[in-house]
Amino acid sequence: MKLPRRQFLHLAVGAAALPTVLRIAWAETYPSRPVRIIVGFTAGGPQTIIARLIGQWLSERLGQPFVVENRPGAGGNVGAEAVVNAPPDGYTLLLVGPPNAINTTLYQNLKFNFLRDIAPVASIGRVPLVVEINPSLPAKTLPDFIAYAKANPGKMNMASPGNGTPQHVSGELFKMMAGVNMLHVPYRGSAAALTDLLGGQVQVMIETTPASIEYIRTGRLRALAVTTATRSDALPDLPTVGDLVPGYEASSWYAVGAPKNTPPEIVDGLNKEINAALADPKVKARLADLGATVFLCSPAELGEFIAAETDKWGKVVKFAGAKPD
């Protein structure tokens, strides 16, 4: 049967629109089953705490469990690869952070391209790091420490939780921009590094505020400056490194990503819900307890931020000649 031209055009337009209609209708029913949030590190750390905080909010708002699943290994790459290879349907998400940006350059044979293969969804928060020294050193301020380090080149041991960690590359950026020569001493985790810093086996470390703040408050460590562009509410009397080393900025940060080609309706919906969480006083207070400040942006802005972080830390990794443990 030959269809009239007008009727044929109506059917063609309707057929062309059908995938979009179905996609929107499907997105409106999301989620219809549990969602996994993959964390590329062991349970109990700040990454897991942040993921559970956001997961609980999403579970309550969207009516399905958002379950945190720890997939540690290779500095977060095992978890990232699991999400890269997951179906792009919104049911597998990734807690994203600085290691993902750093690993792009640190690891030479990754099976994925993070910027290409992970879709940015929503930012969560930023956590300042703090430059801290053993109190036995004569330096009382950051300029004092820089002068002391320059007067004793190669005699300052700088601890970190491991090669290529945010603390390590933040320290290497400081060395590069402040013009100081310090020996990097990598440990297997922050606890061991802090133990030796407290004992005086190493003299300086750049560490997250949650891991350090009690030692600072009790005087067991001397804090000199925070690494973020603005002062920290947790340590308001400390200057920023950038006040004294112009242009310096480093922070730990948390965000959510998904496999590439995840429907934009789902990405935008998750962004909206996570932004609503970050506006909630209880969630903001919990983030503040963890030393984090709210970090709001759109998926596109988050993508630009991660690309800038990847470029920035790539240069530092190459400068330091850092290799994975």
C-alpha positions in Angstrom: 0.0 0.0 0.0 1.3 3.4 -1.0 1.1 6.0 1.8 0.1 9.6 1.0 3.2 11.9 1.3 1.8 13.8 4.3 1.1 10.7 6.2 4.5 9.3 5.3 6.3 12.4 6.6 4.3 12.3 9.9 5.3 8.7 10.4 9.0 9.4 9.6 9.1 12.4 12.0 7.5 10.2 14.7 10.0 7.4 14.2 12.9 9.8 14.4 11.6 11.3 17.6 10.9 7.9 19.2 14.4 7.2 20.6 14.5 10.6 22.3 11.0 10.1 23.8 12.0 6.6 25.0 15.3 7.9 26.4 13.6 10.7 28.3 10.9 8.4 29.6 13.6 5.9 30.7 15.5 8.7 32.5 12.4 9.7 34.3 12.2 6.2 35.8 15.9 6.2 36.9 16.9 4.6 39.2 14.7 1.5 39.1 17.3 -0.7 40.9 20.4 -0.2 43.2 23.2 2.0 42.0 26.9 1.3 42.8 29.4 4.0 43.8 32.9 2.6 43.2 35.6 3.9 45.5 39.1 3.0 44.3 40.6 2.9 47.8 40.2 0.7 50.9 37.2 1.2 53.2 37.5 3.6 56.1 39.3 6.4 54.4 37.9 9.9 53.6 36.9 8.7 50.1 34.6 6.1 51.5 33.1 8.5 54.0 32.3 11.1 51.3 30.8 8.4 49.0 28.6 7.1 51.8 27.5 10.6 52.7 26.4 11.4 49.1 25.1 7.9 48.6 22.8 8.1 51.6 21.4 11.4 50.4 20.7 10.0 46.9 19.1 6.8 48.3 16.7 8.9 50.4 15.9 11.3 47.5 15.6 8.8 44.7 14.2 5.7 46.5 16.8 3.2 45.5 20.0 2.1 47.4 23.2 3.8 46.3 25.7 1.2 47.6 29.4 2.1 48.1 31.8 -0.6 46.8 35.5 -0.4 47.5 37.8 -1.5 44.6 41.3 -0.6 45.8 44.5 -1.1 43.8 47.0 0.7 41.6 46.4 4.1 43.2 42.7 4.1 42.3 43.1 2.7 38.8 41.4 -0.6 39.5 38.2 1.2 40.6 38.4 3.7 37.7 38.8 0.8 35.1 35.8 -1.0 36.6 33.6 2.1 36.0 35.1 2.7 32.5 34.1 -0.8 31.5 30.6 -0.7 33.1 27.5 -0.2 31.0 26.7 3.6 30.5 23.3 3.4 32.2 23.8 5.4 35.4 24.0 2.3 37.6 27.7 2.4 38.2 29.3 5.7 39.4 32.9 6.6 40.4 34.1 8.7 43.3 36.6 10.9 41.5 39.6 12.7 43.1 43.1 14.0 42.5 44.6 10.5 42.0 42.6 10.1 38.8 44.1 13.3 37.4 47.6 12.4 38.6 47.6 8.8 37.4 47.0 9.9 33.8 50.7 10.8 33.7 52.1 8.7 36.5 51.1 5.4 34.9 52.4 4.8 31.4 50.3 1.8 30.3 46.7 2.5 31.5 44.0 0.6 29.6 41.8 3.7 29.5 41.9 7.5 29.0 40.3 9.0 32.1 39.4 12.3 30.4 37.8 10.5 27.5 36.3 7.5 29.2 34.7 9.0 32.3 31.8 11.5 32.1 31.9 14.2 34.8 28.7 14.3 36.8 29.0 16.5 39.9 31.6 18.0 42.2 31.3 17.6 46.0 34.0 19.3 48.0 37.6 20.4 48.4 39.9 19.7 51.3 43.0 21.8 52.0 46.3 20.3 52.7 48.7 21.8 55.3 52.4 22.3 55.3 53.5 20.9 58.6 56.9 20.4 60.3 58.4 18.7 63.3 58.5 21.3 66.1 62.2 20.6 66.7 63.0 22.7 63.6 63.7 26.3 64.3 61.3 27.6 61.7 58.2 29.3 63.0 56.7 30.5 59.7 56.7 29.4 56.1 59.3 32.0 55.1 61.5 30.8 58.0 61.2 27.2 56.7 62.0 28.1 53.1 65.1 30.1 54.3 66.1 27.2 56.5 65.7 24.6 53.7 67.7 26.7 51.3 70.4 27.1 53.9 70.4 23.3 54.3 69.9 21.9 50.8 69.2 18.2 50.6 69.1 17.9 54.4 65.3 18.2 54.7 63.4 14.9 54.4 59.8 15.4 53.0 57.4 12.5 53.9 54.4 11.4 51.8 52.0 8.5 51.8 53.6 7.2 48.6 54.8 8.1 45.2 52.3 10.0 43.1 49.9 10.6 45.9 48.3 14.1 46.1 50.5 14.8 49.1 53.6 13.9 47.2 52.9 15.9 44.1 51.8 18.9 46.3 55.2 18.7 47.9 57.0 18.5 44.6 55.0 21.5 43.4 56.1 23.4 46.5 59.8 22.4 45.9 59.5 23.5 42.3 57.9 26.9 43.1 59.7 27.7 46.3 63.1 26.7 44.9 64.0 24.3 47.8 65.8 21.0 47.6 64.3 18.4 49.9 64.6 14.6 49.8 61.2 12.8 49.2 60.7 9.8 51.5 57.6 7.8 50.4 55.7 5.7 52.9 52.9 3.2 52.5 50.1 5.4 53.8 49.7 8.5 55.8 49.8 6.8 59.2 53.4 5.6 58.8 54.5 8.9 57.4 52.9 10.9 60.2 54.5 8.6 62.8 58.0 9.3 61.5 57.2 13.1 61.2 56.1 13.1 64.8 59.3 11.2 65.8 61.6 13.5 63.9 62.9 10.9 61.4 61.5 13.2 58.6 61.1 17.0 59.0 58.3 18.1 56.8 55.1 16.8 55.2 52.2 18.2 53.2 49.1 16.3 54.5 45.3 16.7 54.5 43.9 18.6 57.4 41.6 15.8 58.7 44.7 13.5 59.1 46.8 16.3 60.8 44.6 18.7 62.7 44.6 17.0 66.1 48.4 16.8 66.1 48.5 20.5 65.2 46.0 21.5 67.9 48.0 19.7 70.5 51.3 21.1 69.4 52.9 17.9 68.3 53.2 19.3 64.8 53.8 22.8 63.7 51.5 24.0 60.9 53.0 26.7 58.6 50.4 27.3 55.8 47.5 25.7 54.0 47.7 24.8 50.3 44.4 26.1 49.0 43.8 29.5 47.4 41.9 30.7 50.5 42.3 30.2 54.2 40.8 27.1 55.9 37.9 27.5 58.3 39.5 24.6 60.3 42.8 26.5 60.7 41.8 30.2 60.2 45.0 31.7 61.6 47.2 30.0 59.0 48.2 31.9 55.8 48.0 30.2 52.4 51.2 29.0 50.7 50.1 31.2 47.8 50.3 34.3 50.1 54.1 33.6 50.2 54.7 31.6 47.1 52.6 33.4 44.5 50.6 31.1 42.2 50.8 28.0 44.4 47.6 26.1 45.0 46.8 22.5 45.7 43.9 20.7 47.3 42.3 17.3 47.7 38.9 17.2 46.1 36.0 14.9 45.6 33.5 14.5 42.7 31.3 11.9 40.9 31.8 10.5 37.5 30.1 7.9 35.2 31.0 5.8 32.2 31.2 7.9 29.0 27.9 7.9 27.0 25.8 7.8 30.1 22.6 9.6 29.0 22.8 13.3 29.6 19.4 13.3 31.3 20.8 11.0 34.0 24.0 13.0 34.4 22.0 16.2 34.7 19.6 14.6 37.1 22.3 13.4 39.4 24.1 16.7 39.2 20.9 18.4 40.4 20.4 16.0 43.3 24.0 16.2 44.4 23.9 20.0 44.3 20.8 19.8 46.4 22.7 17.7 49.0 25.5 20.3 49.1 23.0 23.0 49.9 21.6 21.0 52.8 22.9 22.3 56.2 23.4 18.8 57.6 25.4 17.7 54.7 27.5 20.9 54.6 28.1 20.5 58.4 29.3 16.9 57.9 31.6 17.9 55.1 33.0 20.7 57.3 33.7 18.1 60.0 35.8 16.3 57.4 37.7 19.6 56.6 35.9 20.0 53.3 34.2 23.0 51.8 31.4 22.7 49.2 32.6 22.7 45.6 29.7 23.3 43.2 29.8 23.2 39.4 28.0 21.8 36.4 29.1 18.7 34.6 30.8 20.8 31.9 32.6 22.9 34.5 33.7 19.8 36.3 35.1 18.4 33.1 37.1 21.6 32.6 38.4 21.5 36.2 39.5 17.8 35.9 41.3 18.6 32.6 43.1 21.5 34.2 44.1 19.4 37.2 45.3 16.6 34.8 47.5 19.1 32.9 48.8 20.7 36.1 49.8 17.5 37.9 51.1 16.0 34.7 53.8 18.7 34.6 54.7 18.2 38.3 55.0 14.4 37.8 57.3 14.9 34.9 59.4 17.5 36.8 59.7 15.2 39.8 60.3 12.0 37.7 57.8 10.3 39.9 57.1 6.6 39.3 54.3 4.5 40.8 55.2 2.4 43.9 
